[in-house]
Amino acid sequence: MHPFEEQIRTQLAGHDWQAVTSIVAVSGGADSVALLRAVHALNHSKSRCIVAHFHHGLRGAAADADAAFVEALAK
């Protein structure tokens, strides 16, 4: 297990968070992608993870690329 995943698992110990729906906001940047990957790695089949991305429309093609990357990652 990656150390980041272990930190999240430790912080959430004692909470039944894996039996609920989780929503992870993902911009496409390294920090939110790492969080999504950790939540996915710790996820159990009894839970559901929703990936949320908001396209502000302010950065043109770069924002379009972020949205496409997050969509592909979520799949």
C-alpha positions as CSV (number, residue, x, y, z in Angstrom):
1,M,0.0,0.0,0.0
2,H,1.3,3.5,-0.9
3,P,2.2,5.6,2.2
4,F,-0.5,8.2,1.2
5,E,-3.2,5.5,1.0
6,E,-2.0,4.2,4.4
7,Q,-2.4,7.8,5.9
8,I,-5.9,8.0,4.6
9,R,-6.8,4.6,5.8
10,T,-5.4,5.4,9.3
11,Q,-7.3,8.7,9.4
12,L,-10.6,7.1,8.5
13,A,-10.2,4.1,10.8
14,G,-13.2,3.7,13.0
15,H,-15.5,5.4,10.5
16,D,-17.8,3.3,8.3
17,W,-17.1,5.5,5.3
18,Q,-16.7,2.6,3.0
19,A,-20.4,1.7,3.3
20,V,-21.5,5.0,1.9
21,T,-21.3,6.9,-1.4
22,S,-18.2,9.1,-1.6
23,I,-17.9,12.1,-3.9
24,V,-14.4,13.1,-4.8
25,A,-13.8,16.5,-6.5
26,V,-11.1,16.0,-9.1
27,S,-9.6,19.0,-11.0
28,G,-7.2,16.9,-13.0
29,G,-4.2,18.2,-10.9
30,A,-1.8,15.9,-9.1
31,D,-3.4,16.3,-5.6
32,S,-6.9,15.5,-6.5
33,V,-5.9,12.7,-8.8
34,A,-3.8,11.2,-5.9
35,L,-6.8,11.5,-3.6
36,L,-9.1,9.8,-6.1
37,R,-6.6,6.9,-6.6
38,A,-6.3,6.5,-2.8
39,V,-10.0,6.4,-2.3
40,H,-10.4,3.9,-5.1
41,A,-7.6,1.7,-3.7
42,L,-9.2,1.7,-0.3
43,N,-12.8,1.3,-1.6
44,H,-14.8,-1.9,-1.0
45,S,-17.4,-3.4,-3.2
46,K,-20.2,-2.2,-0.8
47,S,-19.5,1.4,-1.5
48,R,-19.8,3.8,-4.4
49,C,-17.4,6.6,-5.5
50,I,-18.6,9.5,-7.6
51,V,-16.1,11.6,-9.4
52,A,-17.1,15.3,-9.7
53,H,-15.4,17.8,-12.0
54,F,-16.5,21.3,-12.8
55,H,-15.5,22.9,-16.0
56,H,-15.4,26.7,-15.4
57,G,-14.9,27.5,-19.0
58,L,-12.2,30.0,-18.2
59,R,-9.1,28.3,-19.6
60,G,-10.2,27.3,-23.1
61,A,-8.5,24.2,-24.5
62,A,-6.6,23.5,-21.2
63,A,-9.9,23.2,-19.3
64,D,-11.3,21.0,-22.1
65,A,-8.2,18.7,-21.7
66,D,-8.6,18.6,-17.9
67,A,-12.3,17.6,-18.3
68,A,-11.4,14.9,-20.8
69,F,-8.6,13.5,-18.6
70,V,-10.9,13.4,-15.5
71,E,-13.6,11.7,-17.5
72,A,-11.2,9.0,-18.8
73,L,-9.7,8.6,-15.3
74,A,-13.2,8.1,-13.8
75,K,-14.0,5.3,-16.3
